[in-house]
Amino acid sequence: MTVQKICTEMEILLSDMGFTGIRNVQPVLLRKMENMKAGLLELSMNEGAKQIDDFLLSIRAYHTHSLSIGTVVDKLCALDFYVKTVLGNIHSNT
């Protein structure tokens, strides 16, 4: 899987989460994100994998009531910023 494909799919997933709401994130979306994290690790994109992992951990902590929604949103925004930055760099280099 290419960086562009992973980031484009991630952008779609993040958009889906935005429409459904963080409180209603489905397990299938989290599994897809885990797969994308593995793809980024294969490409040695450790920062992207870390951003995904931080977000997934925050979602799980939120659902166990040990983290506030604000922190989850912060992690979501950081991941979104990372994805948009990577895609922007890809498009500016082509």
C-alpha positions as CSV (number, residue, x, y, z in Angstrom):
1,M,0.0,0.0,0.0
2,T,1.3,3.4,-0.8
3,V,1.6,6.4,1.5
4,Q,-0.9,8.4,-0.6
5,K,-3.5,5.5,-0.5
6,I,-3.2,5.1,3.2
7,C,-3.5,8.8,3.9
8,T,-6.4,9.2,1.5
9,E,-8.2,6.3,3.2
10,M,-7.4,7.7,6.6
11,E,-8.8,11.1,5.5
12,I,-12.1,9.4,4.5
13,L,-12.2,7.5,7.9
14,L,-11.7,10.7,9.8
15,S,-14.4,12.4,7.9
16,D,-16.8,9.5,8.6
17,M,-16.0,9.8,12.3
18,G,-16.7,13.5,12.1
19,F,-20.1,12.8,10.7
20,T,-21.1,10.0,13.0
21,G,-19.5,11.5,16.1
22,I,-16.7,10.3,18.3
23,R,-19.2,8.8,20.7
24,N,-20.5,6.5,17.9
25,V,-17.2,5.2,16.4
26,Q,-17.8,1.7,15.2
27,P,-15.3,-1.1,15.9
28,V,-14.9,-1.7,12.1
29,L,-13.5,1.8,11.7
30,L,-11.0,1.2,14.5
31,R,-9.9,-2.1,12.9
32,K,-9.4,-0.3,9.6
33,M,-7.2,2.3,11.4
34,E,-5.1,-0.5,13.0
35,N,-4.6,-1.9,9.4
36,M,-3.5,1.5,8.2
37,K,-1.1,1.8,11.2
38,A,0.5,-1.5,10.2
39,G,0.8,-0.2,6.6
40,L,2.6,3.0,7.8
41,L,4.9,1.0,10.0
42,E,5.8,-1.1,6.9
43,L,6.7,2.1,5.2
44,S,8.7,3.3,8.2
45,M,6.3,6.2,8.8
46,N,6.6,5.9,12.5
47,E,5.1,9.3,13.3
48,G,2.0,8.5,11.4
49,A,1.7,5.1,13.2
50,K,2.2,6.9,16.5
51,Q,-0.5,9.4,15.7
52,I,-3.0,6.6,14.9
53,D,-2.0,4.7,18.0
54,D,-2.5,7.8,20.2
55,F,-5.9,8.4,18.7
56,L,-7.0,4.7,19.1
57,L,-5.8,4.6,22.7
58,S,-7.7,7.9,23.4
59,I,-10.9,6.4,22.0
60,R,-10.6,3.3,24.1
61,A,-9.8,5.4,27.2
62,Y,-12.8,7.6,26.5
63,H,-15.1,4.6,26.3
64,T,-13.9,3.5,29.7
65,H,-14.5,7.0,31.1
66,S,-10.9,7.5,31.9
67,L,-10.3,10.3,29.4
68,S,-12.3,13.4,28.4
69,I,-13.8,13.9,25.0
70,G,-11.6,17.0,24.6
71,T,-8.5,15.0,24.7
72,V,-9.9,12.6,22.1
73,V,-10.7,15.5,19.9
74,D,-7.1,16.8,20.3
75,K,-5.8,13.5,19.2
76,L,-8.2,13.4,16.3
77,C,-7.1,16.9,15.2
78,A,-3.4,16.0,15.5
79,L,-4.0,12.9,13.3
80,D,-6.0,14.9,10.8
81,F,-3.2,17.6,10.6
82,Y,-0.6,14.8,10.1
83,V,-2.6,13.3,7.2
84,K,-3.3,16.6,5.5
85,T,0.4,17.6,5.8
86,V,1.6,14.3,4.3
87,L,-1.0,14.6,1.4
88,G,0.0,18.2,0.9
89,N,3.6,17.3,0.6
90,I,2.9,14.5,-1.8
91,H,0.8,16.8,-4.0
92,S,3.4,19.6,-3.9
93,N,6.1,17.2,-5.0
94,T,4.3,15.9,-8.0
